[in-house]
Amino acid sequence: MTDVREPFVLLTNCTVVDGRVNQGWEPVRDAGVLIRGDRIAAVGDYREVAQQAGEGVTEIDLNGMVVTPGLANMHTHFSLSLPGANGDAVKDLGPHDLALYMADGARRTLDCGVTTVRCVAEKDHADFALRRAITAGRTVGPRIFTAGRALVCTGGHGHEGTDTLECDGADGFRRGVRAQRRAGADLIKVMISGGIAGQHEQISTRQLFPDELAAVLDTAHAWGMKVTAHAGPAEVIGEAVGLGLDCVEHGYQLTEEVVDAMARQNTALVPTLVVTRCKEFFDQLGVPDWMQQRSLDAGPQHLASYRMAVEAGVEVLLGSDMPPFWSFEGTNATVRELEHMAEVIGAPRALQAATLGPVRWLGADADLGTVETGKFADLIAVAGDPLESASAFRDVRWVMKGGTVVRDEVRR
């Protein structure tokens, strides 16, 4: 019987960096990364790795660039439709148009170097179809982990769209969790307070009672799923953390007491800082004045809450809320969010918050998140040093997902 072996690819003339630098791991200079099929076969000094490759290896010269794991965006909406003219146009898309619209967003996201996303409310369960198409190779895009439709109370935050499911009472929310699990959800998203985009609510508006929230958490955890919550006010967040919440989205109005509880309970924070400092984005979408004002007014307290969480030792993770690929302030939304985060936590920790931290929360760190032997070859290359500045990711020139090069501008 003939031994049919997958061909080797060897990345050369590069430096390897990843989020383990915060754990004492040293960057590998003059590195070689050997890839067999869709996984990394060896990483280390180029000469040593090249010896393992043998004859017939395909070499890719990265021209002195820095290789990191692909970025992971933990707050993604490919079908986002905010109030305003452009949002209304997305809402009016039929199912076929919506699928193509989301597929285009997924392609553009991967092109930015975002190789993993966590979708936290998508319309009509189209996210599951998109994930199947990407897995089957019918379209290109990042690896998708998804919550399906977010759970809301009747009339709650985001209830107007088909990306949410209205539930009431403990039994209703239990059914909501099970319905998302049946559809294929990896996690559950629940709206426990008002937010920026709800005209007839405030950020501080409570939207679930304790028995409803406990039902969500108990049911999801029984099915082996984590729960993340759209949440603004400290009182509501503190209650949810006490009940076992796994992650907070936004956290606009945190207090020292609540962030201390989050740190003790290992409740992560996806701060989405960019959503309270994105007037340019709102203007592009035609977002009404009331929403723009609410967003921008929330900015100072939002940033203070983030700083407070960092100082308390809360795990912070990258998530843009804006579409990951969106052209914004000279870069894309993912990188702009990372830059905001890095202003407080520094570039090395920001790298972890954009790679290893997210996939560890997703339970996928055996396969993703670092440049290590045995993991999927989801890699990007940048011209600058991401340990010096998160802005290095403004210049992603090369992207590989699962051993396949999907963007190549090395010599640009």
N, C-alpha and C positions, 0 to 999 in steps of 0.2 A: 504494500500500500504506500502511495506517495505521501510524504509529509508536507502538507500545504501550510506554509507559515506566513503570517501577516508580515508585510514589509516593515522595516525599521525606518524611522525618520529621526535625524539627529539635529537638534538646534545648537548652533555654535556662535561664538563671538558675542557673548551676552553675559549679563550679571543676573542671578536669580535672587529675588527678594519676595518674602511673603509675611503674613501677619504674625508668624512665630518670633519675629524680632523682639516682641514684648516679653517673650519667655526665654530670652538669652540666646536664641538661634542666630547665627551669623550669616549674612548674605554670602552667596557663592559667586566669586568673581572668576573671570575666564572660565565660564561654566559650559557644560554640555548637558542637554536634556534629551534623553533617548526615549522615543515614543514608539510603541508597537501597537498597531491597531488604534483603539480609542483611549489607551491608557499609557501612563508614564512608566517606562521600564527601568530607568536609572536617572539619577541626578547627581552631579558632582563636578569635580575638576574635568575639564574637557578631555585631556589625554587619557584619563582613566576610563571615562565613559565611552570614548571612541573605541577603546580596545574591546569593550563588550559588544559593540555593534557589529564588528566583523565586516565582511565584504558585502557589497550591494546595498549599503545604506544610502538613503537620500539625505544630503546635508542641506540645511537652511541656515544661511549666514544672516544673523540679525544685526549686523553692522554696529555692534557695541551697545545696543539698547538694553533696557532693563526688563526682564520677564517677571510678571507677577501672575497670581491666579486671576481668572476672570472675576469681574465685580459681581456682587449680588445685591439687588435692590429689593428691599423687604416691604415696600409699600407701593404697589403698582396697580394701575387701572388702565388696561388697554382700551376700555370702552367708556372712558371718563366723559361725562357731559355736565359741565357746570352750568349754572344759570347764565343766560345770554344767548346771543344769536348762534354762535358756533356750537354751543352745547345743544341747543335745540335741533340743529342739523344732525348731530350724532343720534339724538333720541329718535329722530324720524327715519333712521336707516332701517330698511327691511332686514330680515335675518341673513340673506345672502350678502348684501352689502356690508352688514356689520362684521361678518366673518372675514371678508376681504380687508376691511378697514383694520381689524385687529391683527390680521396676519402681516399687513404692511408695518404696523407698529412693532410687532415682534421682530421683524427683519431689521428694522432701523435700530432697535434696542441692542441686538446682538452686534451690529456694526459699531456701536459705541463702546464695545468691550464689556457689556453687561451679559454674562453668560448664564446667570441664574436670577429668577424673579419669584417673588411671592405676591400673587394676585390676591387682593383683599376686597373684592366685590366687582363682579363682571356681569354684564347683561346676558340674560337668557341662557345661562350656562354655556355660552359660546366658548368660554375658556377651556372647557373640557375637550371640545372639538379641536380647538387650536392646539392643545397639548398633544392630542392624538396625531394630528397632522405633522407636527414637528418631530415627534418620536418616529413616525413612519417615514420621514424624509420627504414628505410631499411639500413642505415649506420649511423655511429656515427661521430659527428663533432660539431664544434661551431655554434652558431647562425651567419648567413651570411647576411651582408648588402653588396650590390655590385653595381658597376658602369657598369657592362657588359664590353663592349669593350671601350677602351679609344679613344677619338677623336684626330686625328692628321691631319696636312696638308699633302698634297702629298709629300712623301719623308721625312716626319717629324720624330721626335724621336719615335722609336719603330715601324716604318711603316712596317718592314720586317715580322712581325708576325701576326697571326690571332687573337691576343688579342687587336688589334687596328683597327680603321675604318678611312680610308683616306677621308678627306673632303676638299673642297676649296670654298672660298667665303662665304658671310653671309648666303645665302640660303642653301648651302651645309652643313654648320655646324648646321643650324636649323634642317635640315633633320636628321643629325646625332644624335642630342639630342632626337628627337622624335623616332628614330629607337631604341635607347637604352631603352627609356621609354616603348615602345611597347613590347620589350623583357622581361621587368620586372625589370629594373634598379631602385634602390633606390636613386641614386645620379649620377652625371656626373663627369667623369675625362677627362681633356683636357691637352694636351701637348703644353705649350706655349713657350717653349725654348728648346734648345739642352740639352744634359745631358752627363753623364759619359759613357753610353753604346753605343753612336752613333759614329761610326768611322769617318764619313764624316761631322761632325758638331762639334761645340764647346759648352761648357756649356752656353756661352753667346749668342748663336745664337738665334735671334728672329724667331719664327715660326708661329705666328698668327698676323694679322693686327687688329687694334682696332675694325673695324666693324665686323670682324669674331668673336672676343672674346665677344663683346657686344651681338651678336646673340646667342652665347652659353648661356651666363648668363641670358639674357632676356627670352629665351625659356625655359630653365630649371626652372627658378624661377616661370614662369607662370604655370608650371606643378607641382609646390610645391617641387621641388628637389633642393638640394644644389649642388654647383660645387666646386670641388677641382682641383688644377692645378699642374702638374709637372712643376717646375720652378726653375731656378737658379739665373739669374741676377736681380739686384735691379731695373733697369729701367723698365723691362718687368713686374716684380711683382708689382711695384708701380702703373703702369697703370691699371693692372688687379684689384688691390684693389680699385682704384678709380671707377671702373666700377661695383663693388659689389661682388668681389670674396669672397667665404666663407672660403677657406682653401688653404694653400700653402704646397706643398710637397717639401722637401729638403731645399730650401732657401739657396743655397750655398754662395751667394754673396750679402747679405743684407747690407743696410746702415741705419744709425740712422733715416733719414727722412722716409724711407719705413717702418721700424718697428713701428715708431710712428703712421703712417697712419694705419697699421694693428691693432694696439691696439685701435685706435679710432673707426675703422670700425668693431671691433670684428672678424677680420679675424684670424683664428687659424693657427698654424704652426705644421706640423708633420715633425720634423727635420731629421729623419732617419740618425742619426749620425754614425751609424755602417757602412754605405756604403762607407765612406771615411777612414775607419780604419779596413779593413777586408781582409788583404792579405791572411790569412789562408784559408778563404772561397774561394777566387779567385783561389788559388792554387789547392784546391780540385776540382774545376770545370774546370780547364785548361783554365782559362780566359787569353786572350793574353796580352802581355806586354804593348801594347799601352793603353789598358783600365785600367790595374792595375796602371800604372804611372799617368794617368789622375785622377783616384780616389784618390790615396794617396797624390798627389800634391794639391788636393782641400781641404784636411783635415784641415789645420790650419785656413783658411778663413771660412770654414764651421763651425767650432767650435766657432770662433769669432762671426759669424752671429747669431748663436744660443744664445750665451751669451747676445748679444745685444738685441735680441728679448725678452728674459726673463727679462732683466732690464727695458725694455719699458712696460712690463705688458702684452705682447702677451700671449694668451692661447696656451700652448704647449701640444701636445698629443702624446702618444706612437705609433710608427709605425716602423717596422724593415726593410721593403723592402725585405730583405732576407726572405725565408720561415720561418714562426714563430717558427717552431719546430727544425730548423737546429742546429745540434750539433756544438758548436762554442766556443772556448776559455773556455772550462770547464763547459759550461752551454748551453742554447739554445739562438737563435738569439733574441727572444723577451726580455728575461731577460738581455742579454748583452746590448741591446739598452737602457733598463730602467736604468741599472747601469751607462751608459754614461750620460744619462739625469740627474740622481740624483747627479752626481758630481757637477752640477751647481745649481740645484734647491732644493737639499736635499731630504731625503727619504719620508717625509710626502707628499710633493707636488708631488713627483714622483708617489706615490700611487694614488693620484687623477688623474694624467695624464694617468694612466694605467687602470682606472676604471670609475669613475663618469664623468670625462671630456669627454672621447670619446663617451659614450652613450648619454650624453647631446647633443653633436654635432649631433649625429644621430637621435635625437628626440625620444629616447627610454628610457629616464630616469624615466618615470612612471613605467617601468617594470624591469629595470636593473640598475646596477651601484653601489648600496649600499645594505647593509644588513638591510632591513626594512620590516615591515609587509606589505603584499600585493604584494611584488615583486617576480619575479621568483627566485627559489632557485638555482641560479648559484653561487656556492661557492667553495672556495678552502681553504686548510689548510696547513700551513707551520710551521716548527719547530722553526724558528727564529722570530725576531721582525721586521716587515717591516717598522715600524716607526723609527727604528734605522738604518737600512740599506736595500737598495733595493736588496742586495744580498741574503736576506732571501728567495727570490723567486727562488733561485737556488735549494731549497730543498722543492719543492711542493710534499707533500706525500698523498694528498687526494683531489679528485675532484668530485664535484656534479654538474650536469646540469639538470635543471628542476625537481629537487627532486630525481633524479636517480644517485646513486653513480657509477662513471665510472672509478675511480682509488682509490685504498685503500691500502696504505702502512703505516698505522698509527703506527704500532708497529715496523717498521724497525729500 
